Amino acid sequence: MRLPVLCVALGLATTSAKREPAFVPADDETLDPSLNYTPIKSVNYHGILAEAGRQPVLMAYLDDSLENYEEVRDTYNRAVATFGCLAPDRNYMMASGKEVRARFIVSEDDITMPSLSIFRRKRQVTFAGNWTEAELRVWVYKELTGLEFVEEDAEYDAFVKTADKTTVAFVEQFCDAKSAEFTKVLAEHRENVKTNIPAGISRNHELAKILGMETATGLVVVAGRGKGPRTLFPENTMQWRADELHAWMMGVFGTKAKFRNTDEL
């Protein structure tokens, strides 16, 4: 009678091993479909960071021993919903208040929770602002793409004056399909060329219509520090896809365009 039980056990072990033998999921939170990040246990921490190469890894450290843990976690979860597309499947959170090993890691690395770091090519940058959805979002986008948020008319007017030519994408939501393709262009350009395209992003649909975008979403390149001609991305003849967006932008900016150099993450 023991032999069948043993076979079933071995079969389960084999299936589990084929899936991911080294990964130990983080308790109850793993089953929560509302989470926009992957909660991890400390046993997986260093293995995940070791994979941070050309593609960035985002790691949050939250103190689950505090009374306001859920509030802090929910703020991070909402923020990830708006920037998670910049690092798909590489947004993590390690609860580091109750587990001894996790507490040791944050203590050794002198991490003050709540904290968020971006790892890439053995380099690390850490968020130093206020733990709010808006500030977390702005910081992550700035670090990975260099873009600016230009939600208000005045912010748009000020932004287009910052360079001879600038580009602004108008989207329905951050990290929707259009936003994801646009930011992919900026992130890959930053990675490959080591410069930032002077770019902004906005959900100001009224302004988008004023600029000539009938659907209230689209992409524009503005010349002359805001005083020159505006060129709209021709969605009727080109696809809103990262490769076509990049080719079009580089064509409109021109071969003589000089972008700001940036330090690689």
C-alpha positions, 0 to 999 in steps of 0.5 A, spaced: 500 500 500 505 504 501 508 504 493 502 507 490 503 513 495 510 513 494 509 514 486 504 519 487 509 523 492 514 522 487 510 525 481 508 531 485 515 532 486 517 531 479 512 536 477 514 541 482 521 541 480 520 542 473 516 548 474 521 552 478 524 548 484 528 554 487 522 559 488 518 559 494 512 563 494 510 568 499 504 565 503 497 568 502 499 574 498 501 570 492 494 568 492 491 575 491 489 576 484 489 584 486 496 584 487 500 588 481 507 585 484 510 579 486 511 578 493 517 574 495 520 570 501 527 572 503 530 565 500 529 568 493 531 575 494 538 574 492 537 569 486 532 574 483 537 580 484 542 576 480 538 576 474 538 583 474 541 585 467 539 589 461 532 588 464 531 592 471 528 589 477 524 593 482 524 591 489 520 594 494 521 592 502 515 593 506 515 592 514 509 587 515 509 588 523 507 595 523 499 597 524 499 601 517 502 595 513 496 594 509 495 601 507 503 602 505 502 596 501 496 598 498 499 605 496 505 601 492 500 596 489 496 602 486 503 605 484 505 599 480 499 598 476 501 605 473 508 603 472 509 595 472 509 595 464 516 598 465 518 592 468 513 586 466 514 580 471 520 584 474 516 588 480 517 584 487 515 586 494 519 582 500 515 583 507 521 584 511 518 586 518 516 579 521 521 574 517 528 573 521 532 572 514 528 578 511 529 583 517 537 581 517 537 583 509 534 590 510 538 591 516 545 589 513 543 593 507 541 599 511 534 599 508 529 604 511 522 601 510 518 602 506 523 602 500 523 601 493 530 600 489 531 599 482 537 594 480 540 593 473 547 590 471 549 590 479 547 597 480 542 600 485 538 606 485 533 607 491 527 611 492 528 617 496 521 621 496 514 621 500 511 614 499 505 616 495 502 613 489 504 619 485 511 620 487 513 613 486 510 613 479 514 619 477 520 616 480 520 610 476 518 613 470 524 618 470 529 612 472 527 608 467 525 612 461 527 619 463 520 622 461 516 627 464 508 627 467 505 633 463 498 633 466 496 640 466 496 645 460 501 649 464 506 643 465 505 642 458 507 649 456 513 649 460 515 642 458 515 643 450 520 649 452 525 645 455 528 643 448 528 645 441 524 639 439 520 635 444 514 629 444 508 628 448 504 622 448 496 623 450 494 616 453 487 614 456 491 611 462 498 609 464 500 603 463 495 601 458 497 599 451 499 605 448 502 608 454 506 601 454 508 601 447 511 609 448 515 608 454 518 601 451 521 606 446 524 611 451 526 605 455 530 601 449 533 608 447 535 610 453 538 603 454 541 602 447 543 610 446 545 612 453 541 618 452 534 621 454 529 622 448 525 629 451 518 626 452 512 627 456 506 623 457 499 626 459 492 624 460 489 631 459 484 629 453 482 636 452 488 638 450 489 632 446 483 635 442 486 642 442 492 639 439 488 636 433 487 628 436 480 627 434 480 620 439 483 625 445 489 620 445 496 620 440 503 622 439 505 629 438 512 632 436 513 640 438 518 644 435 521 651 436 521 650 444 513 650 443 513 655 438 514 651 432 510 646 428 507 640 431 507 634 428 502 628 429 503 621 429 499 618 423 495 613 426 491 612 420 497 610 416 502 607 421 501 602 427 502 604 434 507 599 435 514 601 439 518 600 432 514 604 428 513 609 434 521 610 434 522 610 427 517 616 426 520 620 432 527 619 430 525 621 423 521 627 425 527 629 430 532 629 425 539 626 424 542 632 427 538 632 434 542 632 440 539 628 446 541 629 453 546 624 456 544 620 462 548 615 466 546 608 465 542 604 471 
